[in-house]
């Protein structure tokens, strides 16, 4: 089996134990706080003492260290307490992915105070490069966002103003609209009534008009919205 794309999780107790996990699911769970069952994340359902050499841990070794003979229970503890062992290529890929996420986040959240419009992604990226801003593969995206904004301020005008709006949409039109709301705004409150879905959301001021247009398009003009 080709395990070159797998991510290795290493746990050091009385002995060293390792598991191989699916890259995307492991990164989401370990770095982004998303929940995935360990069965889905394991690349192979084995626990190793040395994954690179294919040396499997014995049942006795697993039981002695983790107090269980169940591979899934032990693997879950290894995943929770262990450290991700990444190749240089995997780290570079994760850094590039996080870089793109950061640019998208800034473009969605930040607007030009002179025009009230968001900055295009390419303008954001050029500004970050001009500032010499770097991002780490394992950094917290929200923390990087704050640092990036501070670096951008001398280069491009930025505003983080937000608006809170109340929204009402007929239930039969609310499904797709809800997905769009989750992408564009922070949902502070929501309620599914007999006829209408209502919500109070907060979002960057610069994307409000775009969101209104998109929701009206999705709901055939049946979205009601007002600032609160």
C-alpha positions in Angstrom: 0.0 0.0 0.0 1.3 3.5 -0.9 1.4 5.5 2.2 3.4 8.4 0.9 0.5 10.8 1.1 -0.4 9.9 4.7 0.4 12.0 7.7 2.1 10.4 10.6 1.0 11.0 14.2 3.7 10.2 16.8 3.0 9.5 20.5 5.7 9.0 23.0 4.8 7.2 26.2 6.8 4.4 27.7 7.4 3.5 24.1 6.9 5.3 20.8 3.6 4.6 18.9 2.6 5.9 15.5 -0.5 6.0 13.3 -1.0 7.0 9.7 -3.9 9.3 9.0 -5.7 10.8 6.0 -4.1 14.2 5.3 -7.2 16.4 4.8 -9.3 14.9 7.6 -6.4 15.0 10.0 -5.5 18.6 9.3 -9.2 19.6 9.7 -9.4 17.8 13.1 -5.9 18.6 14.5 -5.6 22.2 13.3 -9.1 23.5 12.6 -11.0 21.8 15.4 -13.4 19.9 13.2 -14.7 16.6 14.5 -14.0 13.4 12.6 -14.3 9.8 13.8 -10.9 8.1 14.2 -12.1 5.3 11.9 -12.4 7.8 9.0 -9.1 9.4 9.7 -6.9 6.3 9.8 -5.0 5.7 6.6 -4.5 2.1 7.7 -6.2 0.6 10.8 -2.9 -0.3 12.5 -0.8 1.1 15.3 3.0 1.1 14.7 6.1 1.4 16.7 7.8 2.5 13.5 5.4 3.3 10.6 8.3 4.0 8.2 9.6 0.5 8.7 6.2 -1.1 8.9 6.8 -2.3 12.4 3.4 -2.9 14.1 2.8 -2.6 17.8 1.8 -5.8 19.5 -1.5 -6.2 21.3 0.4 -6.5 24.5 2.3 -3.3 23.9 -0.9 -1.4 23.1 -2.6 -2.8 26.2 0.3 -2.0 28.5 0.5 1.6 27.2 -3.2 2.5 26.7 -5.1 0.1 28.9 -7.0 -1.4 26.0 -6.6 -3.9 23.3 -9.0 -2.0 21.0 -7.0 -0.4 18.2 -9.5 2.4 17.7 -9.5 3.4 21.3 -5.7 3.5 21.4 -5.5 5.2 18.0 -7.8 8.0 19.2 -5.6 8.7 22.2 -2.5 8.7 19.9 -4.2 11.2 17.6 -5.4 13.5 20.5 -2.0 13.5 22.3 0.5 12.9 19.6 2.4 15.3 17.3 1.9 15.4 13.5 5.1 14.4 11.7 5.0 16.1 8.3 7.3 16.0 5.3 8.7 19.2 3.9 6.4 18.8 0.9 3.3 18.4 3.2 4.3 21.5 5.2 4.7 23.5 2.0 1.3 22.3 0.7 -0.4 23.3 4.0 1.3 26.6 4.0 0.1 27.4 0.5 -3.4 26.3 1.4 -3.4 28.5 4.5 -2.1 31.4 2.5 -5.0 31.1 0.1 -7.5 30.9 3.0 -6.0 34.0 4.6 -6.3 36.0 1.3 -9.9 34.9 0.9 -10.7 35.7 4.5 -9.2 39.2 4.2 -11.0 39.8 0.9 -14.3 38.8 2.5 -14.0 40.6 5.8 -12.1 43.8 4.9 -13.3 46.7 2.8 -11.8 49.8 1.4 -13.1 52.7 3.6 -13.0 55.1 0.7 -15.3 53.1 -1.5 -17.1 50.7 1.0 -16.2 47.8 -1.3 -14.0 44.7 -0.5 -10.5 44.6 -1.7 -10.0 42.1 -4.6 -8.0 39.0 -3.6 -5.1 39.9 -6.0 -4.8 43.3 -4.4 -4.7 41.7 -0.9 -2.1 39.2 -2.0 0.1 41.9 -3.6 -0.2 43.9 -0.5 0.9 41.0 1.7 3.8 40.2 -0.5 4.8 43.9 -0.6 4.8 43.9 3.2 6.9 40.7 3.3 4.3 38.9 5.3 4.8 35.2 5.8 2.5 32.5 7.2 3.4 29.3 9.0 1.9 26.0 8.0 0.6 25.3 11.6 -0.4 28.8 12.6 -3.9 29.8 13.8 -5.7 31.5 10.9 -7.5 34.0 13.1 -4.2 35.1 14.7 -2.6 35.4 11.3 -5.5 37.5 10.1 -4.9 40.1 12.8 -1.2 40.2 12.1 -1.8 40.4 8.3 -4.2 43.4 8.8 -1.6 45.3 10.8 1.0 44.7 8.0 -1.5 45.8 5.3 -2.6 49.0 6.9 0.5 51.1 5.7 0.0 49.7 2.2 -3.7 49.7 1.4 -6.6 51.4 3.2 -8.5 48.8 5.3 -11.7 48.9 7.4 -13.1 46.1 9.5 -16.5 47.8 10.1 -19.3 45.3 10.5 -23.1 45.5 10.3 -25.8 43.4 12.0 -29.0 42.7 10.0 -32.2 40.8 10.6 -33.3 38.5 7.9 -36.6 36.7 7.1 -37.0 34.1 4.4 -39.9 31.8 3.5 -39.1 28.2 4.7 -39.4 26.7 1.2 -36.6 29.1 0.0 -34.4 29.0 3.1 -32.2 25.9 2.4 -29.8 27.3 -0.1 -30.0 30.7 1.4 -28.8 29.3 4.8 -25.7 27.9 3.1 -24.9 31.3 1.7 -25.5 32.9 5.1 -23.0 30.5 6.8 -20.4 31.4 4.2 -20.8 35.1 4.3 -21.8 36.0 7.8 -21.7 35.1 11.5 -25.2 33.8 12.5 -25.9 35.3 15.9 -29.5 34.0 16.2 -31.7 31.8 14.1 -35.2 30.4 14.3 -37.2 28.1 12.0 -40.9 29.0 12.3 -43.9 27.4 10.6 -43.7 29.7 7.6 -40.4 31.7 7.8 -36.8 31.3 8.7 -35.5 34.3 10.6 -32.0 35.2 11.7 -29.8 37.9 13.0 -26.4 37.9 11.4 -23.2 40.1 11.5 -21.0 40.5 8.6 -18.4 42.9 7.1 -20.1 46.1 5.9 -18.4 45.9 2.5 -20.1 42.6 1.5 -23.6 43.5 2.7 -25.0 44.6 -0.6 -23.5 41.6 -2.4 -25.1 39.3 0.1 -28.5 41.0 -0.3 -28.3 40.5 -4.1 -27.3 36.9 -3.8 -30.0 36.1 -1.3 -32.6 37.8 -3.5 -31.4 35.8 -6.4 -31.6 32.5 -4.5 -35.0 33.2 -3.1 -36.6 34.8 -6.1 -36.8 38.2 -4.4 -38.5 36.9 -1.2 -35.7 37.8 1.3 -36.5 40.5 3.7 -33.6 42.3 5.4 -33.1 45.3 7.7 -30.2 46.6 9.8 -30.6 46.3 13.5 
